[in-house]
Amino acid sequence: MRGLGATPDQAFEQAGIALTAVITDPARVSPREMVALSCAAPNLELLLADWLNGLIFEMATRHMLFGKFDVSIRENRLEGKAWGEPLDAARHRPAVEIKGATYTELKVAQREDGSWLAQCVVDV
């Protein structure tokens, strides 16, 4: 899954949306409740994996889906917010359950056009 943005922050936000898109259409998820997350890692790639695994943990333990994200990255520390709602199987029609973000194809990099890419493979 991939997130693209003008900044690393935006690419991580889009990666959150891509994570939800593996499960269901993000447009079906209402931003009713906010959950705050924070993590730190030695580089942006590991920070992406930590961010996504944090979201996966919150989805699993809270039985929620998220459709809106706000990320701020400063010196390899991420402060993020995710908005979503409790899972409603009939309305959300989840396709899979994500087990975790992997290091396969893990990459966070600035592209030639100046935009940022944040990607990895998720285990379902």
Secondary structure in CASP SS format (residue, H / E / C, confidence):
PFRMAT SS
TARGET T0000
AUTHOR 0000-0000-0000
METHOD secondary structure of the structure
MODEL  1
M C 1.00
R E 1.00
G E 1.00
L E 1.00
G E 1.00
A C 1.00
T C 1.00
P H 1.00
D H 1.00
Q H 1.00
A H 1.00
F H 1.00
E H 1.00
Q H 1.00
A H 1.00
G H 1.00
I H 1.00
A H 1.00
L H 1.00
T H 1.00
A H 1.00
V H 1.00
I H 1.00
T C 1.00
D C 1.00
P H 1.00
A H 1.00
R H 1.00
V C 1.00
S C 1.00
P C 1.00
R C 1.00
E E 1.00
M E 1.00
V E 1.00
A E 1.00
L E 1.00
S E 1.00
C E 1.00
A E 1.00
A C 1.00
P C 1.00
N C 1.00
L H 1.00
E H 1.00
L H 1.00
L H 1.00
L H 1.00
A H 1.00
D H 1.00
W H 1.00
L H 1.00
N H 1.00
G H 1.00
L H 1.00
I H 1.00
F H 1.00
E H 1.00
M H 1.00
A H 1.00
T H 1.00
R H 1.00
H C 1.00
M E 1.00
L E 1.00
F E 1.00
G E 1.00
K E 1.00
F E 1.00
D E 1.00
V E 1.00
S E 1.00
I E 1.00
R E 1.00
E C 1.00
N C 1.00
R E 1.00
L E 1.00
E E 1.00
G E 1.00
K E 1.00
A E 1.00
W E 1.00
G E 1.00
E E 1.00
P E 1.00
L C 1.00
D C 1.00
A H 1.00
A H 1.00
R H 1.00
H H 1.00
R C 1.00
P C 1.00
A C 1.00
V C 1.00
E C 1.00
I C 1.00
K C 1.00
G E 1.00
A E 1.00
T C 1.00
Y C 1.00
T C 1.00
E C 1.00
L C 1.00
K E 1.00
V E 1.00
A E 1.00
Q E 1.00
R C 1.00
E C 1.00
D C 1.00
G C 1.00
S C 1.00
W E 1.00
L E 1.00
A E 1.00
Q E 1.00
C C 1.00
V C 1.00
V E 1.00
D E 1.00
V C 1.00
END
